[in-house]
Amino acid sequence: MPVADHEDFLDFTLFSRFSLDKIQDWITWINAAGDIVYANEAAYTALGYSKQEIYALKIFDIDLSFTPEVWATHLQRLKALGSRSFETQHRKKDGTFLPVEINSNYIEYHGLEYNCAIIRPMVDRQRAEKREQIKNHVLDLVAHNAPLKEILAYLVRGVEEENPERLCSIHLLDSSKQFLRNYAAPSLPAGYSAAIENLKVGPDVGSCGTAAFEGKPVIVADIQADSRWRDYHALAAEYDLASCWSVPIIVDHNDVAGTFAIYHRYPQAPAQADLEQMEYLSNLARIAIERHRTAEELRLSDSIFKNTSEAMLVLDINGMIIATNPAFTKISGYQSSEVIGHHPVTFGSPRHDRDFYDAIRKDLQERGSWRGEICGVKKTGEEYINWVTVNTTNDDKGQPFRRVVLFSDITEKKKHEERIWYEANYDALTHLPNRRLFQERLQQEVFRANRLGTKVILLYLDLDGFKEVNDAMGHQGGDQLLIEVARRLNAVVRVTDCTSRLGGDEFTVTLLDVHDTQAATKVASSILELLQAPIMVDTHATYISASIGITVYPDDADDASSLIKNADQAMYQAKKLGRNQYSFYTQEMQYVANRRTEQKRELRNALLNHEFEIYFQPLVNLRTGIVTKAEALIRWRHASMGMVSPAEFIPLAEDAGLIHEIGSWVFIECLDQALKWRSQLHPDFQISVNLSPVQFKHTAYFERWFNLIASAANTHNCLCVEITEGVLLDASAKTAQQLLRFREAGIEVAIDDFGTGYSSLAYIKRIEVDYLKIDRSFITNIAAESTDYPLVEAIIMMAHKLGLKVVAEGVETEAQLALLDSIGCDYIQGYYYAKPLPRAEFEAWVLAQQQQV
Ligand SMILES: Nc1nc2c(ncn2[C@@H]2O[C@@H]3COP(=O)(O)O[C@H]4[C@@H](O)[C@H](n5cnc6c(=O)[nH]c(N)nc65)O[C@@H]4COP(=O)(O)O[C@H]3[C@H]2O)c(=O)[nH]1
């Protein structure tokens, strides 16, 4: 039968209605306005509607992913394509949703446009197939190390394609674990995505912020009704988002990495299948993130291994090298192929013995790690020091599997540290231990002697007259001399003993493990003897001696610092005894030292208590016999000790820094006195005031004196300052300038004790002075046939040639006076005329003297 006959055989309308109603697929016709113009029985029954009810609906009522605009676009696309398949959900009359698979066809009928849809409910198998398809693709991407972003975007796309009315997003936490960052959310409105970018997670921060914070799914069916969205209600409304289901993506068991979320544009609660799907997809995201992290870590480790400046060796559990990094080659010079399969000890220095490596092995076995310094040998044969750290990695069963050795070359650092330590502990000139190291070692030796019951003997050496040699030879000459002294000292002592230079011309020798003090005598005598031989400084033979103080631990002191003090006192004693000798510390010295301390304390109060007095000793003009000059000599009237000599307390005052105040008091008193005596005794009267060298170290007082002199009348040459040769030896430009300031202020300058120091007229020539005072020691021995006589005569002659006047000190006899007269001395000071006298007695003496002349 022909086809036409077949179709004519039936009433075609009845036939098609009957057929369409009885087939299982749902068929709907929907016009351009969205009206459902036809639905077969399968369709309206499956959705729970009657025929009348379904025709009252529009597509927008049963498929919420369509809005009139979306529908219009859909029809446009359909017209172009002819047909299209997709998945969606249809809402049933009871509000539940049915996932469906749709085949849409474009039909034009009587000039109108229709969407003819053949719809099939999706069965679980299909869903499972879809999932399987997504999973396989994700795993494939993971296996091919696709970028994480790409994988997550695929996941999101998969969900959205399945249900176009769903808007999906994956947000991941940043490294601080506090902020969510958008990784994949292609369909979320751009403005909304921007607004929630860097969302800080917290308890009420929408669905995702809360899910990431709590580590639990947060299902919000109606955003506007949920308090966790309260701060974002307006934002969600603005972008037409009505529900949001969010599940955390949890990696490595309990670490929240981000969130996977599904939004709808209408309030929507998830079906059980939806929740399962979300969990499934978040699990796929987890796999992708974990793999990504592992790959990142591997990449990082690999780049550290290759690029770090620290050398790395990987050892198997037997200690054999199985891998090295480029830094190892750079540091050691060995290529990886030259060391792999060898034990690292092969490349160690022979300095380390078996015990050293056994100790490392023991540590590794017990603790799994070791760190410390190891000396290695480079391929060139050069030794180098490494700072080494060894750690162990375990296998899956927790058993040691590999050792990772990390090391860096610290040779230069060590050398630098050693250099710094050496500079801090050794004297740069003589290479002997300096004061710091000496003190430290002495302390240790004292502890040791205590333990062993032995003695420590300390010899404290000060070179005699070194300053003069230094000044005469220049600093370089002085340095040569000190180097030679150090060499000779080292030659005397045993290797176990210790020679140090404390600074300047002070040395110490510490004798260890001695049981009697005989050793000290022997060493001290040897030192003095060795120093007797001349020392060649350039081409000059120079002679030097030393004063040595000796003290013994534990006989003389309980600790190292007292021992040093004792040795110093004993050395001073040796100097006092006349140099080039040694002196043992005694209790007497301790007594003297204590007394000095006590006196220093009392000296502080002496000025306040008006315990100082000034005595005056006349200087007689040998030509005229007239007295127009006097030397002011201070006295300390001590409550219990009576009159204390300045020879005793001036050094103490210098030591305690009190000399400045005392000296200033004397100066001002004398200025006052000189002016009085200018009116009472003689119009040119002058008083000489002693200035200590220490006073030149703190010259602020001088300015005050100059001001006082300038502010008074008739002060020109009313004072003369007496300085010792010591001040001249120190004659820096500053001292010379100070002395000039005295002369400019109308104060004359005298050199005191001339002949006792390193007498040099060269100094005097350099600094203009007015008087030379020849020291008493020369005058005492002066006799026509004595050796001092021509000396004094020569001094006077030369002084006169330089335009200086000469004062002879300590003249006691008429014979001395006569000799001095015969060789042209200008002034006489001494007991022959008068001792230093109190002010009133001095005045009376001068007046009486004036009457005689
Ligand atoms: N044996 C003997 N001695 C004689 C004779 N003529 C004078 N003398 C003593 O010789 C010392 C001379 O003073 P100097 O050399 O400046 O030596 C002074 C001076 O360096 C210092 N001195 C005294 N007063 C002061 C002062 O006010 N300031 C400072 N910085 N030092 C002072 O103390 C030192 C000692 O003073 P003094 O004990 O007063 O001792 C004085 C004086 O009494 C004599 O014929 N025979």
The ligand as an SDF file (V2000), in Angstrom:
LIG
                    3D

 46 52  0  0  0  0  0  0  0  0999 V2000
  116.7040   69.1470  101.4780 N   0  0  0  0  0  0  0  0  0  0  0  0
  116.4310   70.3500  101.0310 C   0  0  0  0  0  0  0  0  0  0  0  0
  115.2300   70.6180  100.4960 N   0  0  0  0  0  0  0  0  0  0  0  0
  114.9930   71.8590  100.0300 C   0  0  0  0  0  0  0  0  0  0  0  0
  115.9100   72.8880  100.1270 C   0  0  0  0  0  0  0  0  0  0  0  0
  115.3720   73.9990   99.6290 N   0  0  0  0  0  0  0  0  0  0  0  0
  114.1140   73.6580   99.1960 C   0  0  0  0  0  0  0  0  0  0  0  0
  113.8830   72.3760   99.4570 N   0  0  0  0  0  0  0  0  0  0  0  0
  112.6830   71.5820   99.1270 C   0  0  0  0  0  0  0  0  0  0  0  0
  112.7550   71.2750   97.7640 O   0  0  0  0  0  0  0  0  0  0  0  0
  111.4080   71.2490   97.2060 C   0  0  0  0  0  0  0  0  0  0  0  0
  111.3980   72.2210   96.0790 C   0  0  0  0  0  0  0  0  0  0  0  0
  110.2570   72.1480   95.4370 O   0  0  0  0  0  0  0  0  0  0  0  0
  110.0210   71.3600   94.0890 P   0  0  0  0  0  0  0  0  0  0  0  0
  111.2850   70.8750   93.5250 O   0  0  0  0  0  0  0  0  0  0  0  0
  109.1730   72.2400   93.2380 O   0  0  0  0  0  0  0  0  0  0  0  0
  109.1980   70.0960   94.5710 O   0  0  0  0  0  0  0  0  0  0  0  0
  107.9220   70.2340   95.1310 C   0  0  0  0  0  0  0  0  0  0  0  0
  106.8850   70.2900   94.1120 C   0  0  0  0  0  0  0  0  0  0  0  0
  107.2040   69.4290   93.0280 O   0  0  0  0  0  0  0  0  0  0  0  0
  105.7250   69.7130   94.8490 C   0  0  0  0  0  0  0  0  0  0  0  0
  104.8370   70.7940   95.2500 N   0  0  0  0  0  0  0  0  0  0  0  0
  104.8730   71.5890   96.3550 C   0  0  0  0  0  0  0  0  0  0  0  0
  103.8620   72.4560   96.3300 N   0  0  0  0  0  0  0  0  0  0  0  0
  103.1690   72.2180   95.1950 C   0  0  0  0  0  0  0  0  0  0  0  0
  102.0160   72.7940   94.6000 C   0  0  0  0  0  0  0  0  0  0  0  0
  101.3940   73.7580   95.0940 O   0  0  0  0  0  0  0  0  0  0  0  0
  101.6070   72.2750   93.4020 N   0  0  0  0  0  0  0  0  0  0  0  0
  102.2610   71.2310   92.8140 C   0  0  0  0  0  0  0  0  0  0  0  0
  101.8020   70.7450   91.6710 N   0  0  0  0  0  0  0  0  0  0  0  0
  103.3400   70.6790   93.3390 N   0  0  0  0  0  0  0  0  0  0  0  0
  103.7900   71.1730   94.5200 C   0  0  0  0  0  0  0  0  0  0  0  0
  106.1570   69.0190   95.9620 O   0  0  0  0  0  0  0  0  0  0  0  0
  107.5640   68.9970   95.9220 C   0  0  0  0  0  0  0  0  0  0  0  0
  108.1120   68.9290   97.2700 C   0  0  0  0  0  0  0  0  0  0  0  0
  107.8810   70.0910   97.9700 O   0  0  0  0  0  0  0  0  0  0  0  0
  108.5250   70.3350   99.3720 P   0  0  0  0  0  0  0  0  0  0  0  0
  108.4280   69.1360  100.2140 O   0  0  0  0  0  0  0  0  0  0  0  0
  107.9840   71.5840   99.9030 O   0  0  0  0  0  0  0  0  0  0  0  0
  110.0360   70.5360   99.0090 O   0  0  0  0  0  0  0  0  0  0  0  0
  110.4740   71.6680   98.3600 C   0  0  0  0  0  0  0  0  0  0  0  0
  111.4020   72.3850   99.3120 C   0  0  0  0  0  0  0  0  0  0  0  0
  111.0060   72.3380  100.6570 O   0  0  0  0  0  0  0  0  0  0  0  0
  117.1990   72.6000  100.7460 C   0  0  0  0  0  0  0  0  0  0  0  0
  118.0860   73.4400  100.8580 O   0  0  0  0  0  0  0  0  0  0  0  0
  117.4290   71.3380  101.1670 N   0  0  0  0  0  0  0  0  0  0  0  0
  1  2  1  0
  2  3  2  0
  2 46  1  0
  3  4  1  0
  4  5  2  0
  4  8  1  0
  5  6  1  0
  5 44  1  0
  6  7  2  0
  7  8  1  0
  8  9  1  0
  9 10  1  0
  9 42  1  0
 10 11  1  0
 11 12  1  0
 11 41  1  0
 12 13  1  0
 13 14  1  0
 14 15  2  0
 14 16  1  0
 14 17  1  0
 17 18  1  0
 18 19  1  0
 18 34  1  0
 19 20  1  0
 19 21  1  0
 21 22  1  0
 21 33  1  0
 22 23  1  0
 22 32  1  0
 23 24  2  0
 24 25  1  0
 25 26  1  0
 25 32  2  0
 26 27  2  0
 26 28  1  0
 28 29  1  0
 29 30  1  0
 29 31  2  0
 31 32  1  0
 33 34  1  0
 34 35  1  0
 35 36  1  0
 36 37  1  0
 37 38  2  0
 37 39  1  0
 37 40  1  0
 40 41  1  0
 41 42  1  0
 42 43  1  0
 44 45  2  0
 44 46  1  0
M  END
$$$$
